[in-house]
Amino acid sequence: MAPTPPTVLSLKQSFLTTQTRLLSQPLAPTRAWLSSNSNSNNNNNDDDDDEPPLPEKAIDDALFKLNHRLQQHARRVYPPQATRHVAEQIDQLYWNAAAQATDGARGGDADSDADGEGEGVRPGADLANPDVIATLPLEWEEDGSTSQQQPLEAKRYAELVGELRALAERKQQAVARVARLRRIRALLEPFSPSSRSGGDGSGGGDDDDGGDSGGGGGTLDAVQENLITRNGEIEAELSRMRMLLARVGGRVGQLKEQGRQARESSAGSLFSDRGEGVGDVDVEMEEQRKVGLLLERF
């Protein structure tokens, strides 16, 4: 794959970094000045008195202090953030100049932006938006001469547009898949253990207000777990129901036997009170009727 051509921003930033690096280089005296300083009578040619040359230690100290201040100045005035900011401003100026030249060639002014939306994208457009990607032309053509003058740039543009459209399509598929999975998760949420535990807690906390409201809240928030399992709750409940039915059946048999014996004793006794016997028989019949209704419910 061919290397990506540099942009205006990268070129200007590299140029500014190189220039600021040159300005921050340490200073050093030239050979001509060092040779002239080595001569004892070269500092003042008009004076007949010989003056001694500057000592080397004094020169080194002065250069050290000067270079130290120069480094501090370069770090404060030419930081990487400032260089980047200046390069971005230059890049923006290039974009504005190109946009003005394009609008002038088309015969439009700065206010007629709607006329050029179908032919290109304005600087700063969001290329992650599928609607913006759909407006990009498949080929980089400007008056039909770009492909002949800059074939590499035109080919690179076509490759990038194709890749961008493919990525946009994959993004839309991923977004649709995420939405579908979220809908499935929302449908399966009542079956999760956390929802069941939350539903049980809400049902148990509404006992004071009424059993119907507590049960209704649990069924709306969660799905009841399967009770028809071996050694499950429903099996234990059926065992208790069998024992209860056996006890109720035995009690009913005893009541029937006692009622039959009472009727026989009341019918065979000639000295018993008629009204009291009829009352006992009515009570026993009422009890038998209640037991029969209870058995019919099961």
N, C-alpha and C positions, 0 to 999 in steps of 0.2 A: 504494500500500500504506500502510495506516495506521501511524503511528509506534508503536513498542513502548512500552507503558506502563512507567513507572519502577518499579523494585523497591524493597522496603524497604531493602535495603542501599545502593542509590544515593541514596535520599532521605536516609537518616540520615548518610551520608558527606558529602553536600552541606551538610546542616545543620551538622554539626560543623566543616566547613571554613570556613563563613561565620562561625560564632561565634569560632573561633580567629583568623580574620583581623581581626575586630573587637577582640579582646583585644590583638592585636599592633600596633594603630594607634598612631602616635606621639602623645604627650600635648602639650597646648598650654594655656596659661593662658586663662581666660575674659576677656571684655571687662570684666566688672564688677571682677574683681581687678586688671586693668591700670589701670582708671580710678581705683580706690581707691589703688593704689600710686603713681599720678602725683601725688596730693595729698600734700603734705609732712607734714601732721600727722594722717594717717589710720592710721598703724601702731599708735599708742598714744594712745587718746583720753583715758585717765586722767592721762596725764603732760602737764604744761604745756609742757615743752620740745619744740620741733619736731625731728623726726627726718627726715633726708633719705630720699627714696625709694630703693628698691633699684636699682642700676644695670642698665641693659638688657643689658650685656655679661655680667654675673654671672648674670642670669636665663637668657640664651641658653646659657651654658656649662653651667649646671645642667640645663637641659632636654635639651641634647645628650647629656650623660652618662647621664641617666635613660632617654632613648629608646634609647640604645645598649644599655644593660643589658636593657631591655624586649625588644628584638629578639633578643638572645642567649637570653633566657629562653624566648621563643616558639619559637625554632628548636630548643631542647633539649627542651622539655616537650611541644610540639605538632607533632612531625614528621608527615609524611604516613603513615608506617607505623603510628604510634600511632593516628591518626585512622581508618585503615582497620581496624585491629584492634578498636577500640571499636565501629565500625559493624557488623563481623561478629558481635561478641558480641550487639549489640542485635538483629540479624537472627536469630541463633540463638534468642534468647529469644522472638521472635515465633513462630518455628516450633514451639518447645516448647509455648508457650501455645496455639497453634492445634491441635496434636496432642492435648493434654490436653482441650481443649474438645470435639474431635471424639470422642475416646474416651468422654468423659463423656456426650455426647449419645447415643451408641450403647449405653450401659449397660455398657461394658467397662472394665477397668482397664488399667494400663500393661503388664501381663504378657501380655495377650491380643492379641499382635500378629498372630498367624496368622489371626485372624478378619477382619482388615481388609486382607489382602494382595490379595484379589481385587477390592476396591473402589477401590484407589488405590496410590500409591507412597509409601514413607516418605521423609522428607528425607535427602539424601545418596546416593540410589540412583544407580547408574551407568546413565545414559540411553543410553550407547553399546552396552549389552548387548542383543542381540535378545530375550532372554527377558524382560527388564524392560520393553522397549518393547511386547511383546505383552500385558502385563498392564494397560497404560494404557487407560482407557475412552475410547471415541470422543467422548463428550460430557461436558462438565463439569457434573455434576448433583450437587447437595447438597440432599437432601430435596425435589427437584423445584421449587426456587424460585430457583436461581442464574441460569438463563437469562432469567427475567423481571426479576430485580433488576439483574443486570449482563449485559446482552446483548452488549456489546462484548467483555468478557472471555471470555464463553462462546464467542463466535465465534472469537476469537483462539486460544483453547485448541483448538478443533476443527481450525483450520488448522494449528497447530503439530503436533498429534498426527498428522494426515494426512501432513504433510511428513516427520515423523520416521519414520513407518512406511515411506514411500517410500524414504527414505535407507537405512533398515535393509535393505530388500530389495535395493537397488543394492549395498550393501556385501556382502551374502551372495553375490550374483552375481559381484562382483569377486573375492571370496575363492575361490570355486569356479574361476573362470577362472585365477587365479594358481596354484592347486593343479594344474590340468590342464596349464598351461604348464610347470610344474616337472617334472611326470612326463614330458612330451615332451622336455624338455631332458635329463633323466636317460637317456632311451632313445637320444637322439642324441649323447650324450657320447662313445661309442666312435668316432664318425666325425669328431670334431674333430681338427685337426692336432696340438694339444698332446697328445692321448691317443695318437696314432700315434707321435709322437716319444718319448713316455714308454715306450710298449710296445717300440719298437725298442731303446731304451737298456737296458731290463730284460732283453730277450732277449740282447743282446750281452754283458751283464755276467755271465751265468750259464754262459759257455762252460767255465769250469773245473769246474763241478759236473756238467755234462752238457748236451748239446744238446737233449734232450727236455724237461728242466725249463725251459730258457730259452725254447724255442718255445712251451711251454704257457702261461708267464706272459704272453707277448706277445699270444696269441690271447684270453686271458681279459680283458685290460685294454683292447684296442683291436681294431678291424677292419682287416684288411690292405687296403691301397689297391689299386685296379684295376691289374693288371699287363698286361692285353691292350690295349696302346696302341701307336701308331706310334712306333718308335724307343725302345721301352720295354725293361725288363729282360728280359721273357720273349722278345722278339725277338732280343736279343743272345745269350741263352742258347741259343735254337734255332740260331742261326748257328754258335756254337761246337760244338753237338751235331752239326750236319751235317759240319763239318770233322773231328770225332772219328770219326764213322761212316765217312767216306771213308778216313781213315788206317787204321782198323781193318779195313775191307774190303780195302784194298790189302795189308795185312799178312797177312790170312787167305789171300788169293790166293797170296802168296809162300810161305806155309807149305804150302799144298796142293801147289804145284808142287815144292817141295823134298821133300815127303813122297813124291810120285809118283816123282821121280828117285831118291830113296834106295831105294824098294822095287824099282825096276827094276835099280839097280846091285847091290843085295843078292841079288836073284834070279838075275842073270846071272853073278855071281862064284861060281866053284866052290871057291875056296880060302879063302873067308871063314869066320870062326868062326860056327857056326850059333847058338850061344847068344847071342853078342854082337849078331848081326843081329836076332834076335827081341826083344832088349831095346830096340834103337833103334826098332824098329817100334812097340813098346808105348808108349814115351815120346811118339812122334809122335801116336799115336792119342789119348793122354791130353790132349795139347795141343790137338788138334782138338776134342776133347769140351768142354774148357774154353772155347774160343773160341765154339763153338756155343751153350753156355749163356749166355755174355755177350751174344751177338747176340739171343737169345730175350728177354732182359730189356728190351731197347730196343724 
